[in-house]
Amino acid sequence: MAERQEQFSGTQEVREAHRFDEASLERWMTVNVEGFAGPLSVSQFKGGQSNPTYKLQTPGKSYVLRRKPPGKLLKSAHAVDREYKVITALHAQGFPAPRTYGLCTDEDVIGTWFYVMDMVEGRIFWDTTFPEVPREERRAYFDAMNATIAQLHNFDPDAIGLGDYGKKQDYLARQIGRWGGQYKADEQAGHIPEMDALCEWLPANIPPEGAARVVHGDYRCDNMVFHPTEPKVIAVLDWELSTLGDPVADFTYHLMMYRMPPQETAGLVDRDLGELGIPTEEDYVRAYSERTGLKEIPDVNFYMAYNMFRLAAIIHGIKGRYIRGTASNKHAAAMAERFVPLAQLAWEQAKKAGA
């Protein structure tokens, strides 16, 4: 957890490879950003985000700019226009997504496509146990996270202009096929029995999916900004993995915190939740179900197995890049060591589901 916090907190001078013509950006903002008044200063957020992210500071206001990285890119990668579309649509509905000011697809301005949004000031919590919050207040923070993801999943994509944001059918089958395929293709990173078994068992046991909703794809406490003093989510960040899909898969990704050991992103397994003032997994599921109108969430163990498998496959890819010497993240070696324990944990969930 400390490694991830070090990676993603704070700003630094703009990296050499990510510099651009700041005067050109300032001219664009003067024309396109309502209320903009320079002078403008630019710094870069730390971390390994695939889309370089910058803090734009003026005497009266701060903004965030996210751009495609420079260089040759896969056509579908680094889709800042998709991020802009989903954030803009959700903000218009009162969802806590930052206000956006404009998308620029003119590469002459700073070299790549980019968009500008509000810099939302508040608190980011890096530890799932919320140690900075008094024990008697932690339940309210969990409730705020629960209410926010339920709000997201209650939107009808067609009604808010996001009906074409992704395919509406077979989300789980496509995800399992994608990540299983990547795992199988990377022999250098090694194959293990648990992942091989999951590649066979998961596609054969997919539960019926409900209506497609906007799914965030990486919903967890450190991807949201909380109010400076209140248990309230004021911004959900990092929409790179968002699409249309199964909302239960999205919620149970968030729910994984209850099945992860403490060394895995500050998981809650073996923690005394009552002593910590944190709701139980059952209470948390019940609250989400009531907010979304679901009578129950069937197959929670399947969804846990799927989400852990997906995460293990992502880490397997990082391990492969580390072995080949192409991993850009200095923490890649430590992340690669998480692959086997996480795959084993995923298979344990599958066994709970009847595998």
C-alpha positions as YAML, in Angstrom:
chain: A
units: angstrom
residues:
- id: 1
  name: MET
  ca: [0.00, 0.00, 0.00]
- id: 2
  name: ALA
  ca: [2.83, 2.38, 0.83]
- id: 3
  name: GLU
  ca: [4.33, 1.65, -2.59]
- id: 4
  name: ARG
  ca: [1.10, 2.56, -4.35]
- id: 5
  name: GLN
  ca: [0.70, 5.73, -2.28]
- id: 6
  name: GLU
  ca: [4.27, 6.76, -3.13]
- id: 7
  name: GLN
  ca: [3.56, 6.15, -6.81]
- id: 8
  name: PHE
  ca: [0.38, 8.14, -7.11]
- id: 9
  name: SER
  ca: [0.45, 10.96, -4.58]
- id: 10
  name: GLY
  ca: [1.72, 14.45, -5.24]
- id: 11
  name: THR
  ca: [3.12, 16.25, -8.25]
- id: 12
  name: GLN
  ca: [6.55, 16.75, -9.75]
- id: 13
  name: GLU
  ca: [8.19, 18.72, -12.50]
- id: 14
  name: VAL
  ca: [6.94, 17.58, -15.91]
- id: 15
  name: ARG
  ca: [8.97, 14.63, -17.19]
- id: 16
  name: GLU
  ca: [11.14, 15.31, -20.20]
- id: 17
  name: ALA
  ca: [9.24, 12.84, -22.38]
- id: 18
  name: HIS
  ca: [5.88, 14.38, -21.45]
- id: 19
  name: ARG
  ca: [6.65, 18.08, -21.93]
- id: 20
  name: PHE
  ca: [4.65, 20.22, -24.33]
- id: 21
  name: ASP
  ca: [4.18, 23.82, -25.43]
- id: 22
  name: GLU
  ca: [2.55, 25.38, -22.36]
- id: 23
  name: ALA
  ca: [1.94, 28.68, -24.12]
- id: 24
  name: SER
  ca: [-0.06, 26.83, -26.78]
- id: 25
  name: LEU
  ca: [-2.16, 25.16, -24.09]
- id: 26
  name: GLU
  ca: [-2.78, 28.51, -22.40]
- id: 27
  name: ARG
  ca: [-4.03, 29.98, -25.69]
- id: 28
  name: TRP
  ca: [-6.39, 27.00, -26.12]
- id: 29
  name: MET
  ca: [-7.72, 27.34, -22.57]
- id: 30
  name: THR
  ca: [-8.31, 31.05, -22.99]
- id: 31
  name: VAL
  ca: [-10.66, 30.28, -25.90]
- id: 32
  name: ASN
  ca: [-12.22, 27.02, -24.68]
- id: 33
  name: VAL
  ca: [-12.33, 26.97, -20.86]
- id: 34
  name: GLU
  ca: [-15.11, 29.03, -19.34]
- id: 35
  name: GLY
  ca: [-13.77, 31.48, -16.75]
- id: 36
  name: PHE
  ca: [-10.10, 30.71, -17.45]
- id: 37
  name: ALA
  ca: [-7.63, 33.43, -16.47]
- id: 38
  name: GLY
  ca: [-3.85, 32.92, -16.58]
- id: 39
  name: PRO
  ca: [-0.98, 32.92, -16.04]
- id: 40
  name: LEU
  ca: [-0.72, 29.14, -16.14]
- id: 41
  name: SER
  ca: [1.82, 26.88, -14.45]
- id: 42
  name: VAL
  ca: [2.05, 23.13, -15.16]
- id: 43
  name: SER
  ca: [3.26, 20.20, -13.04]
- id: 44
  name: GLN
  ca: [2.81, 16.45, -13.51]
- id: 45
  name: PHE
  ca: [1.18, 14.00, -11.15]
- id: 46
  name: LYS
  ca: [3.46, 11.20, -10.01]
- id: 47
  name: GLY
  ca: [2.67, 7.60, -10.79]
- id: 48
  name: GLY
  ca: [2.40, 5.14, -13.63]
- id: 49
  name: GLN
  ca: [-0.88, 6.21, -15.17]
- id: 50
  name: SER
  ca: [-1.01, 5.15, -18.83]
- id: 51
  name: ASN
  ca: [-2.37, 8.58, -19.68]
- id: 52
  name: PRO
  ca: [-0.02, 11.34, -18.41]
- id: 53
  name: THR
  ca: [-1.89, 13.57, -15.97]
- id: 54
  name: TYR
  ca: [-1.01, 17.17, -15.15]
- id: 55
  name: LYS
  ca: [-2.00, 19.79, -12.59]
- id: 56
  name: LEU
  ca: [-2.75, 23.16, -14.18]
- id: 57
  name: GLN
  ca: [-2.47, 26.03, -11.71]
- id: 58
  name: THR
  ca: [-3.71, 29.59, -12.18]
- id: 59
  name: PRO
  ca: [-3.97, 32.37, -9.57]
- id: 60
  name: GLY
  ca: [-7.66, 31.63, -9.07]
- id: 61
  name: LYS
  ca: [-8.24, 27.96, -9.88]
- id: 62
  name: SER
  ca: [-6.65, 24.55, -10.40]
- id: 63
  name: TYR
  ca: [-7.46, 22.15, -13.25]
- id: 64
  name: VAL
  ca: [-6.41, 18.65, -14.29]
- id: 65
  name: LEU
  ca: [-5.32, 17.76, -17.82]
- id: 66
  name: ARG
  ca: [-5.19, 14.16, -19.05]
- id: 67
  name: ARG
  ca: [-3.66, 13.39, -22.42]
- id: 68
  name: LYS
  ca: [-2.67, 10.55, -24.65]
- id: 69
  name: PRO
  ca: [1.05, 9.89, -24.25]
- id: 70
  name: PRO
  ca: [3.31, 10.97, -27.11]
- id: 71
  name: GLY
  ca: [4.55, 8.37, -29.59]
- id: 72
  name: LYS
  ca: [3.02, 5.60, -31.68]
- id: 73
  name: LEU
  ca: [-0.04, 4.10, -29.98]
- id: 74
  name: LEU
  ca: [-2.51, 1.31, -30.56]
- id: 75
  name: LYS
  ca: [-5.67, 2.79, -32.05]
- id: 76
  name: SER
  ca: [-7.90, 1.71, -29.16]
- id: 77
  name: ALA
  ca: [-5.43, 2.52, -26.37]
- id: 78
  name: HIS
  ca: [-5.30, 5.63, -24.18]
- id: 79
  name: ALA
  ca: [-8.83, 6.66, -25.16]
- id: 80
  name: VAL
  ca: [-9.05, 10.01, -23.37]
- id: 81
  name: ASP
  ca: [-12.09, 10.82, -25.49]
- id: 82
  name: ARG
  ca: [-13.94, 7.91, -23.83]
- id: 83
  name: GLU
  ca: [-12.93, 9.12, -20.37]
- id: 84
  name: TYR
  ca: [-14.13, 12.60, -21.26]
- id: 85
  name: LYS
  ca: [-17.44, 11.28, -22.57]
- id: 86
  name: VAL
  ca: [-18.30, 9.20, -19.48]
- id: 87
  name: ILE
  ca: [-17.19, 11.82, -16.94]
- id: 88
  name: THR
  ca: [-19.10, 14.58, -18.73]
- id: 89
  name: ALA
  ca: [-22.30, 12.53, -18.97]
- id: 90
  name: LEU
  ca: [-22.19, 11.41, -15.34]
- id: 91
  name: HIS
  ca: [-21.42, 14.90, -13.98]
- id: 92
  name: ALA
  ca: [-24.49, 16.19, -15.83]
- id: 93
  name: GLN
  ca: [-26.60, 13.67, -13.89]
- id: 94
  name: GLY
  ca: [-25.34, 14.81, -10.49]
- id: 95
  name: PHE
  ca: [-22.92, 11.92, -10.06]
- id: 96
  name: PRO
  ca: [-19.64, 12.85, -8.31]
- id: 97
  name: ALA
  ca: [-17.46, 13.02, -11.40]
- id: 98
  name: PRO
  ca: [-15.31, 16.12, -12.00]
- id: 99
  name: ARG
  ca: [-16.72, 18.89, -14.18]
- id: 100
  name: THR
  ca: [-15.12, 18.82, -17.62]
- id: 101
  name: TYR
  ca: [-14.26, 21.90, -19.68]
- id: 102
  name: GLY
  ca: [-13.28, 20.62, -23.08]
- id: 103
  name: LEU
  ca: [-11.81, 17.83, -25.21]
- id: 104
  name: CYS
  ca: [-9.13, 18.77, -27.73]
- id: 105
  name: THR
  ca: [-8.56, 16.47, -30.71]
- id: 106
  name: ASP
  ca: [-6.27, 18.94, -32.50]
- id: 107
  name: GLU
  ca: [-2.80, 17.45, -32.11]
- id: 108
  name: ASP
  ca: [-1.20, 20.76, -33.06]
- id: 109
  name: VAL
  ca: [-2.04, 22.21, -29.62]
- id: 110
  name: ILE
  ca: [0.15, 20.02, -27.36]
- id: 111
  name: GLY
  ca: [0.99, 17.06, -29.61]
- id: 112
  name: THR
  ca: [-1.75, 14.61, -28.58]
- id: 113
  name: TRP
  ca: [-5.46, 14.59, -27.71]
- id: 114
  name: PHE
  ca: [-6.32, 15.81, -24.22]
- id: 115
  name: TYR
  ca: [-9.13, 17.01, -22.00]
- id: 116
  name: VAL
  ca: [-9.35, 19.43, -19.07]
- id: 117
  name: MET
  ca: [-11.45, 18.95, -15.94]
- id: 118
  name: ASP
  ca: [-11.79, 20.39, -12.45]
- id: 119
  name: MET
  ca: [-9.15, 19.66, -9.84]
- id: 120
  name: VAL
  ca: [-11.32, 18.33, -7.01]
- id: 121
  name: GLU
  ca: [-9.75, 19.11, -3.63]
- id: 122
  name: GLY
  ca: [-10.39, 16.68, -0.81]
- id: 123
  name: ARG
  ca: [-9.04, 13.56, 0.86]
- id: 124
  name: ILE
  ca: [-7.85, 10.31, -0.72]
- id: 125
  name: PHE
  ca: [-7.62, 7.29, 1.58]
- id: 126
  name: TRP
  ca: [-5.03, 4.67, 0.66]
- id: 127
  name: ASP
  ca: [-5.89, 2.13, 3.34]
- id: 128
  name: THR
  ca: [-9.21, 0.27, 3.25]
- id: 129
  name: THR
  ca: [-9.48, 0.45, 7.04]
- id: 130
  name: PHE
  ca: [-9.60, 4.28, 6.94]
- id: 131
  name: PRO
  ca: [-7.12, 4.63, 9.86]
- id: 132
  name: GLU
  ca: [-7.22, 8.44, 9.63]
- id: 133
  name: VAL
  ca: [-10.95, 8.45, 10.45]
- id: 134
  name: PRO
  ca: [-12.29, 8.02, 14.00]
- id: 135
  name: ARG
  ca: [-13.67, 4.51, 14.55]
- id: 136
  name: GLU
  ca: [-17.24, 5.72, 15.13]
- id: 137
  name: GLU
  ca: [-17.26, 7.49, 11.72]
- id: 138
  name: ARG
  ca: [-15.87, 4.68, 9.52]
- id: 139
  name: ARG
  ca: [-19.23, 3.04, 8.86]
- id: 140
  name: ALA
  ca: [-20.42, 6.32, 7.31]
- id: 141
  name: TYR
  ca: [-17.45, 6.33, 4.94]
- id: 142
  name: PHE
  ca: [-18.19, 2.79, 3.83]
- id: 143
  name: ASP
  ca: [-21.82, 3.78, 3.35]
- id: 144
  name: ALA
  ca: [-20.75, 6.70, 1.16]
- id: 145
  name: MET
  ca: [-18.72, 4.38, -1.09]
- id: 146
  name: ASN
  ca: [-21.66, 1.96, -1.25]
- id: 147
  name: ALA
  ca: [-24.18, 4.68, -2.10]
- id: 148
  name: THR
  ca: [-21.94, 6.11, -4.83]
- id: 149
  name: ILE
  ca: [-21.42, 2.85, -6.72]
- id: 150
  name: ALA
  ca: [-25.14, 2.09, -6.37]
- id: 151
  name: GLN
  ca: [-25.92, 5.51, -7.86]
- id: 152
  name: LEU
  ca: [-23.67, 4.72, -10.82]
- id: 153
  name: HIS
  ca: [-25.34, 1.36, -11.41]
- id: 154
  name: ASN
  ca: [-28.84, 2.82, -11.20]
- id: 155
  name: PHE
  ca: [-28.34, 4.96, -14.31]
- id: 156
  name: ASP
  ca: [-29.88, 3.64, -17.54]
- id: 157
  name: PRO
  ca: [-27.03, 4.20, -20.04]
- id: 158
  name: ASP
  ca: [-29.48, 4.96, -22.87]
- id: 159
  name: ALA
  ca: [-31.17, 7.66, -20.80]
- id: 160
  name: ILE
  ca: [-27.93, 9.56, -20.08]
- id: 161
  name: GLY
  ca: [-26.35, 9.45, -23.53]
- id: 162
  name: LEU
  ca: [-24.08, 6.46, -22.89]
- id: 163
  name: GLY
  ca: [-26.02, 3.74, -24.68]
- id: 164
  name: ASP
  ca: [-23.16, 3.33, -27.16]
- id: 165
  name: TYR
  ca: [-20.38, 3.36, -24.57]
- id: 166
  name: GLY
  ca: [-19.75, -0.38, -24.93]
- id: 167
  name: LYS
  ca: [-21.30, -3.71, -25.87]
- id: 168
  name: LYS
  ca: [-24.29, -4.57, -23.72]
- id: 169
  name: GLN
  ca: [-24.15, -8.37, -23.92]
- id: 170
  name: ASP
  ca: [-21.80, -11.09, -22.69]
- id: 171
  name: TYR
  ca: [-19.59, -8.83, -20.59]
- id: 172
  name: LEU
  ca: [-18.29, -11.62, -18.37]
- id: 173
  name: ALA
  ca: [-17.62, -14.00, -21.25]
- id: 174
  name: ARG
  ca: [-15.67, -11.31, -23.10]
- id: 175
  name: GLN
  ca: [-13.67, -10.32, -20.03]
- id: 176
  name: ILE
  ca: [-12.80, -13.91, -19.12]
- id: 177
  name: GLY
  ca: [-11.81, -14.61, -22.72]
- id: 178
  name: ARG
  ca: [-9.66, -11.49, -22.90]
- id: 179
  name: TRP
  ca: [-7.72, -12.00, -19.68]
- id: 180
  name: GLY
  ca: [-7.50, -15.76, -20.05]
- id: 181
  name: GLY
  ca: [-6.15, -15.32, -23.56]
- id: 182
  name: GLN
  ca: [-3.49, -12.88, -22.41]
- id: 183
  name: TYR
  ca: [-2.46, -15.24, -19.61]
- id: 184
  name: LYS
  ca: [-2.17, -18.22, -21.94]
- id: 185
  name: ALA
  ca: [-0.23, -16.24, -24.55]
- id: 186
  name: ASP
  ca: [2.52, -15.15, -22.15]
- id: 187
  name: GLU
  ca: [4.49, -18.32, -21.49]
- id: 188
  name: GLN
  ca: [7.56, -16.45, -20.25]
- id: 189
  name: ALA
  ca: [5.71, -15.31, -17.15]
- id: 190
  name: GLY
  ca: [4.88, -18.92, -16.33]
- id: 191
  name: HIS
  ca: [1.66, -20.91, -16.02]
- id: 192
  name: ILE
  ca: [0.32, -22.42, -12.81]
- id: 193
  name: PRO
  ca: [-2.39, -25.05, -12.17]
- id: 194
  name: GLU
  ca: [-4.79, -22.66, -10.42]
- id: 195
  name: MET
  ca: [-4.91, -20.20, -13.34]
- id: 196
  name: ASP
  ca: [-5.18, -23.03, -15.85]
- id: 197
  name: ALA
  ca: [-8.14, -24.43, -13.89]
- id: 198
  name: LEU
  ca: [-9.81, -21.01, -13.70]
- id: 199
  name: CYS
  ca: [-9.45, -20.57, -17.47]
- id: 200
  name: GLU
  ca: [-11.51, -23.75, -17.86]
- id: 201
  name: TRP
  ca: [-13.98, -23.35, -14.99]
- id: 202
  name: LEU
  ca: [-14.99, -19.68, -15.25]
- id: 203
  name: PRO
  ca: [-16.39, -19.64, -18.81]
- id: 204
  name: ALA
  ca: [-18.37, -22.80, -18.08]
- id: 205
  name: ASN
  ca: [-20.06, -21.33, -15.00]
- id: 206
  name: ILE
  ca: [-21.05, -17.76, -15.92]
- id: 207
  name: PRO
  ca: [-24.28, -16.73, -14.15]
- id: 208
  name: PRO
  ca: [-27.05, -14.86, -15.99]
- id: 209
  name: GLU
  ca: [-26.25, -11.17, -16.37]
- id: 210
  name: GLY
  ca: [-28.68, -8.36, -15.63]
- id: 211
  name: ALA
  ca: [-29.17, -5.20, -17.65]
- id: 212
  name: ALA
  ca: [-25.92, -3.55, -18.73]
- id: 213
  name: ARG
  ca: [-24.86, -0.49, -16.77]
- id: 214
  name: VAL
  ca: [-21.87, 1.84, -16.76]
- id: 215
  name: VAL
  ca: [-19.12, -0.03, -14.91]
- id: 216
  name: HIS
  ca: [-16.08, 1.77, -13.51]
- id: 217
  name: GLY
  ca: [-13.74, -1.22, -13.61]
- id: 218
  name: ASP
  ca: [-11.45, -0.16, -10.75]
- id: 219
  name: TYR
  ca: [-13.73, 1.14, -8.01]
- id: 220
  name: ARG
  ca: [-11.87, 1.30, -4.68]
- id: 221
  name: CYS
  ca: [-11.29, 3.83, -1.94]
- id: 222
  name: ASP
  ca: [-8.07, 5.28, -3.39]
- id: 223
  name: ASN
  ca: [-9.78, 6.03, -6.71]
- id: 224
  name: MET
  ca: [-12.16, 8.51, -5.13]
- id: 225
  name: VAL
  ca: [-11.89, 11.90, -3.46]
- id: 226
  name: PHE
  ca: [-13.74, 12.41, -0.20]
- id: 227
  name: HIS
  ca: [-15.04, 15.70, 1.17]
- id: 228
  name: PRO
  ca: [-12.40, 17.49, 3.29]
- id: 229
  name: THR
  ca: [-14.31, 16.90, 6.52]
- id: 230
  name: GLU
  ca: [-17.43, 14.81, 5.80]
- id: 231
  name: PRO
  ca: [-18.07, 11.14, 4.89]
- id: 232
  name: LYS
  ca: [-19.04, 12.04, 1.35]
- id: 233
  name: VAL
  ca: [-17.56, 11.04, -2.03]
- id: 234
  name: ILE
  ca: [-17.08, 14.21, -4.07]
- id: 235
  name: ALA
  ca: [-15.25, 12.73, -7.07]
- id: 236
  name: VAL
  ca: [-14.66, 9.29, -8.56]
- id: 237
  name: LEU
  ca: [-11.41, 9.19, -10.56]
- id: 238
  name: ASP
  ca: [-9.59, 6.91, -13.04]
- id: 239
  name: TRP
  ca: [-12.19, 5.87, -15.60]
- id: 240
  name: GLU
  ca: [-9.72, 4.18, -17.98]
- id: 241
  name: LEU
  ca: [-11.34, 0.72, -17.56]
- id: 242
  name: SER
  ca: [-14.94, 1.91, -17.69]
- id: 243
  name: THR
  ca: [-17.41, 0.52, -20.22]
- id: 244
  name: LEU
  ca: [-20.91, -0.98, -20.29]
- id: 245
  name: GLY
  ca: [-21.22, -4.29, -18.52]
- id: 246
  name: ASP
  ca: [-22.46, -6.35, -15.60]
- id: 247
  name: PRO
  ca: [-22.90, -4.07, -12.56]
- id: 248
  name: VAL
  ca: [-22.60, -7.00, -10.16]
- id: 249
  name: ALA
  ca: [-19.14, -7.76, -11.54]
- id: 250
  name: ASP
  ca: [-18.21, -4.13, -10.92]
- id: 251
  name: PHE
  ca: [-19.59, -4.10, -7.39]
- id: 252
  name: THR
  ca: [-17.94, -7.38, -6.44]
- id: 253
  name: TYR
  ca: [-14.58, -6.06, -7.66]
- id: 254
  name: HIS
  ca: [-15.03, -3.37, -5.01]
- id: 255
  name: LEU
  ca: [-16.23, -6.04, -2.55]
- id: 256
  name: MET
  ca: [-12.94, -7.96, -2.95]
- id: 257
  name: MET
  ca: [-11.54, -5.89, -0.08]
- id: 258
  name: TYR
  ca: [-13.43, -8.25, 2.25]
- id: 259
  name: ARG
  ca: [-11.69, -11.35, 0.79]
- id: 260
  name: MET
  ca: [-8.16, -9.94, 0.50]
- id: 261
  name: PRO
  ca: [-5.50, -10.43, 3.19]
- id: 262
  name: PRO
  ca: [-4.09, -7.30, 4.85]
- id: 263
  name: GLN
  ca: [-0.90, -7.41, 2.77]
- id: 264
  name: GLU
  ca: [-3.00, -7.35, -0.42]
- id: 265
  name: THR
  ca: [-3.98, -3.69, -0.81]
- id: 266
  name: ALA
  ca: [-4.91, -3.48, 2.89]
- id: 267
  name: GLY
  ca: [-7.54, -6.21, 2.64]
- id: 268
  name: LEU
  ca: [-9.97, -6.94, 5.45]
- id: 269
  name: VAL
  ca: [-9.52, -10.71, 5.87]
- id: 270
  name: ASP
  ca: [-8.82, -11.64, 9.52]
- id: 271
  name: ARG
  ca: [-9.45, -8.06, 10.66]
- id: 272
  name: ASP
  ca: [-11.78, -7.44, 13.59]
- id: 273
  name: LEU
  ca: [-14.37, -5.45, 11.66]
- id: 274
  name: GLY
  ca: [-16.44, -4.70, 14.76]
- id: 275
  name: GLU
  ca: [-13.41, -3.32, 16.53]
- id: 276
  name: LEU
  ca: [-12.54, -1.23, 13.46]
- id: 277
  name: GLY
  ca: [-16.11, 0.08, 13.09]
- id: 278
  name: ILE
  ca: [-16.43, -1.39, 9.57]
- id: 279
  name: PRO
  ca: [-19.61, -3.10, 8.30]
- id: 280
  name: THR
  ca: [-19.50, -6.82, 7.54]
- id: 281
  name: GLU
  ca: [-19.44, -8.11, 3.98]
- id: 282
  name: GLU
  ca: [-23.04, -9.28, 4.40]
- id: 283
  name: ASP
  ca: [-24.19, -5.85, 5.58]
- id: 284
  name: TYR
  ca: [-22.34, -4.14, 2.75]
- id: 285
  name: VAL
  ca: [-23.90, -6.44, 0.13]
- id: 286
  name: ARG
  ca: [-27.34, -5.90, 1.66]
- id: 287
  name: ALA
  ca: [-27.00, -2.12, 1.49]
- id: 288
  name: TYR
  ca: [-26.01, -2.24, -2.19]
- id: 289
  name: SER
  ca: [-28.82, -4.67, -3.00]
- id: 290
  name: GLU
  ca: [-31.40, -2.43, -1.35]
- id: 291
  name: ARG
  ca: [-30.11, 0.65, -3.17]
- id: 292
  name: THR
  ca: [-30.14, -1.02, -6.59]
- id: 293
  name: GLY
  ca: [-33.36, -3.00, -6.13]
- id: 294
  name: LEU
  ca: [-31.67, -6.39, -6.32]
- id: 295
  name: LYS
  ca: [-33.33, -9.00, -4.16]
- id: 296
  name: GLU
  ca: [-29.94, -10.60, -3.63]
- id: 297
  name: ILE
  ca: [-26.59, -11.02, -5.33]
- id: 298
  name: PRO
  ca: [-26.36, -14.67, -6.33]
- id: 299
  name: ASP
  ca: [-23.04, -16.34, -7.03]
- id: 300
  name: VAL
  ca: [-20.91, -13.92, -4.98]
- id: 301
  name: ASN
  ca: [-18.19, -16.59, -4.84]
- id: 302
  name: PHE
  ca: [-18.16, -16.89, -8.64]
- id: 303
  name: TYR
  ca: [-17.80, -13.14, -8.99]
- id: 304
  name: MET
  ca: [-15.00, -13.11, -6.42]
- id: 305
  name: ALA
  ca: [-13.19, -15.84, -8.34]
- id: 306
  name: TYR
  ca: [-13.67, -13.93, -11.59]
- id: 307
  name: ASN
  ca: [-12.43, -10.61, -10.19]
- id: 308
  name: MET
  ca: [-9.38, -12.16, -8.53]
- id: 309
  name: PHE
  ca: [-8.64, -14.07, -11.75]
- id: 310
  name: ARG
  ca: [-8.86, -10.82, -13.72]
- id: 311
  name: LEU
  ca: [-6.52, -9.07, -11.29]
- id: 312
  name: ALA
  ca: [-4.12, -12.03, -11.30]
- id: 313
  name: ALA
  ca: [-4.05, -11.96, -15.10]
- id: 314
  name: ILE
  ca: [-3.21, -8.24, -15.07]
- id: 315
  name: ILE
  ca: [-0.36, -8.89, -12.61]
- id: 316
  name: HIS
  ca: [0.78, -11.85, -14.73]
- id: 317
  name: GLY
  ca: [1.17, -9.39, -17.60]
- id: 318
  name: ILE
  ca: [3.24, -7.09, -15.40]
- id: 319
  name: LYS
  ca: [5.38, -10.09, -14.40]
- id: 320
  name: GLY
  ca: [5.97, -10.89, -18.06]
- id: 321
  name: ARG
  ca: [7.04, -7.35, -18.83]
- id: 322
  name: TYR
  ca: [9.35, -7.39, -15.80]
- id: 323
  name: ILE
  ca: [10.99, -10.64, -16.96]
- id: 324
  name: ARG
  ca: [11.48, -9.18, -20.45]
- id: 325
  name: GLY
  ca: [12.85, -5.93, -19.03]
- id: 326
  name: THR
  ca: [10.07, -3.79, -20.49]
- id: 327
  name: ALA
  ca: [8.16, -2.93, -17.28]
- id: 328
  name: SER
  ca: [8.14, 0.84, -16.82]
- id: 329
  name: ASN
  ca: [7.15, 0.73, -13.15]
- id: 330
  name: LYS
  ca: [9.94, 0.49, -10.56]
- id: 331
  name: HIS
  ca: [7.59, -1.55, -8.33]
- id: 332
  name: ALA
  ca: [7.03, -4.20, -11.03]
- id: 333
  name: ALA
  ca: [9.13, -6.83, -9.24]
- id: 334
  name: ALA
  ca: [7.13, -6.53, -6.02]
- id: 335
  name: MET
  ca: [3.86, -6.60, -7.97]
- id: 336
  name: ALA
  ca: [4.95, -9.70, -9.90]
- id: 337
  name: GLU
  ca: [5.38, -11.59, -6.62]
- id: 338
  name: ARG
  ca: [1.65, -11.14, -5.95]
- id: 339
  name: PHE
  ca: [0.65, -13.26, -8.95]
- id: 340
  name: VAL
  ca: [0.80, -16.77, -7.45]
- id: 341
  name: PRO
  ca: [-0.86, -15.96, -4.07]
- id: 342
  name: LEU
  ca: [-3.65, -14.06, -5.84]
- id: 343
  name: ALA
  ca: [-4.28, -16.86, -8.34]
- id: 344
  name: GLN
  ca: [-4.42, -19.35, -5.48]
- id: 345
  name: LEU
  ca: [-6.89, -17.12, -3.64]
- id: 346
  name: ALA
  ca: [-9.01, -16.89, -6.81]
- id: 347
  name: TRP
  ca: [-9.15, -20.68, -7.06]
- id: 348
  name: GLU
  ca: [-10.20, -20.87, -3.39]
- id: 349
  name: GLN
  ca: [-13.18, -18.64, -4.25]
- id: 350
  name: ALA
  ca: [-14.03, -20.87, -7.20]
- id: 351
  name: LYS
  ca: [-14.03, -23.91, -4.91]
- id: 352
  name: LYS
  ca: [-16.45, -22.08, -2.61]
- id: 353
  name: ALA
  ca: [-18.66, -21.64, -5.69]
- id: 354
  name: GLY
  ca: [-18.61, -25.37, -6.37]
- id: 355
  name: ALA
  ca: [-15.56, -25.89, -8.57]
...
